[in-house]
Amino acid sequence: MIKYFDCMDETNNPDEEIEPFSEITEANRQDDQESAECSIEWEKSDLNLLSAYQNASSKFWRHVSWSPDGTCFLAYSNNNNLCILNLPNDLYSTENPQLDVTIQCKESDLINDVQWFPSMNSNDPDSCCFLAVARKGQVHLWDAYSGTLRASYIPFNHVGESATVYSCRFSNDRKRIYAGSDRCILVFNLYRPGCESIRLPKVGVKSYLGGKYLALAVPTGPSSPLYAAGSHNGNVAVWSEHESPKNAVASLSTDAPGVSQLEFSPDGTLLAASCRISPRLLVWDLRNVRSPLFTLRRRAENHQPFQFHFYSNSVIITGSQTGAMFAYSLNSQYQEDQEHFDSSYLKPMAKFRVHEDSCPSLSLHPSLPLLLTVSGQRRVNTSRFYNSFKCSSDEETDSENESYPINLQLSEAFQLNADDTTSSWRSLPKSSKLYNLPSESCIKLWSIKQT
């Protein structure tokens, strides 16, 4: 059983290893890989709303993710609360099943990243936990059963100052924690909470990426030694645990301000990356990384990170700022017209309008045809800015009109750019005004039905 650990408690022996996951073995990991996965034909599917959850204290939701066993899901919003909601028992027996928060954990500041323990199983309470890291805070290991703090991992830089962690991931062997910080990755031993960590690269060695390590990714395959990181300057690097951090397996560039998410495909051969203020979602084949294998598109005009999800080795789903969800098949039959697009561009094979407001995060159930989506975005009051710089009555009228909510027709929400030029993006419906979409902050549970 796990021993609760407090690094400030002098009674704890720093040389003693805790055993939080003594029952997690290689057999558990193989069971994770062999879990049943529903087969969805996205071209012939439709979404049916089952339930919705709203919280008055949450102005906008930022993230949602199913637990690995699919019995519950984790979500957080702008109020810095980590909420766990169970899958309703009467999901298919009642018309409107109710979603209720069962566990709530409070972080001290804006939450940067979370991840479920990859081998989480509700039948094993020791494995029911998740990582969370807040701005200017420690890496916390939370208990998903009781909502209590199991362990804290404290990041320090090379001069002994408290460091900021922007992203966190469990290692492939479930024994370490990768924490992305400023110009380095801090590696903690999962069984030894506290201040002790290994810095990659070591002090005195120039950082391979530079800047802040905003996103991390680790393959789900049981034998893959790879891990990847994306930085604030838009670069991505892939390393092997068997090689020195000086020698990256692959070095990639997104040509965008900052990487917001990285994810390996289930078989570990593909790596996808998304960036802030960028409509492009890039997919590389790690066997040939000279250029992106595919480029996917969505509306994203603000700093909000938009989450994507690998459904299988050949399908990616993603949300957008227009509230639309797109499903892309990584197949050549969905390539765009070569006369207007680069050969790597793909067109969506399915699209759905899931929210009236921005949809920053979504998650697909690991074994059932169920989809979670969240909505909301940070609102900036532009009326004061316009009023302070108004020069004519026409400009005043324009600013007043912009303060009213705008609505997008279904066809407008699905419309994407014709190419990568600035004029093409500005010609999209309500370009640069998507922050005026009707305010909506909720979690929606959808069933995916074949039509």
Secondary structure, DSSP 8 states (H G I E B T S, - for coil): ------TT-TTS-TT----TTTT--HHHHHHHHTS------GGGEEEEEEEEE--TT-SSEEEEEE-TTSSEEEEEETT-EEEEEE--TTTTTSSS----EEEEEE-SS-EEEEEE-TT-BTTBGGG-EEEEEETTS-EEEEETTT--EEEEE--B-TTS-B----EEEE-TTSSEEEEE-BSSEEEEETTS-BS--EEES-TTS--SS-SBEEEEE---STT--EEEEEETTSEEEEEETTS-TTS-SEEEE--SS-EEEEEE-TTSSEEEEEETT--EEEEEETTB-SS-SEEEE----SS----EEEEETTEEEE--TTSEEEEEE-SGGGB--TTTS-TTBB--SEEEE--SS---EEEE-SSSSEEEEE--------HHHHHHT--SHHHHHHHHHHTS-----HHHHH---SSSSHHHHHTSTTTT-GGGS-----EEEEEEEE-
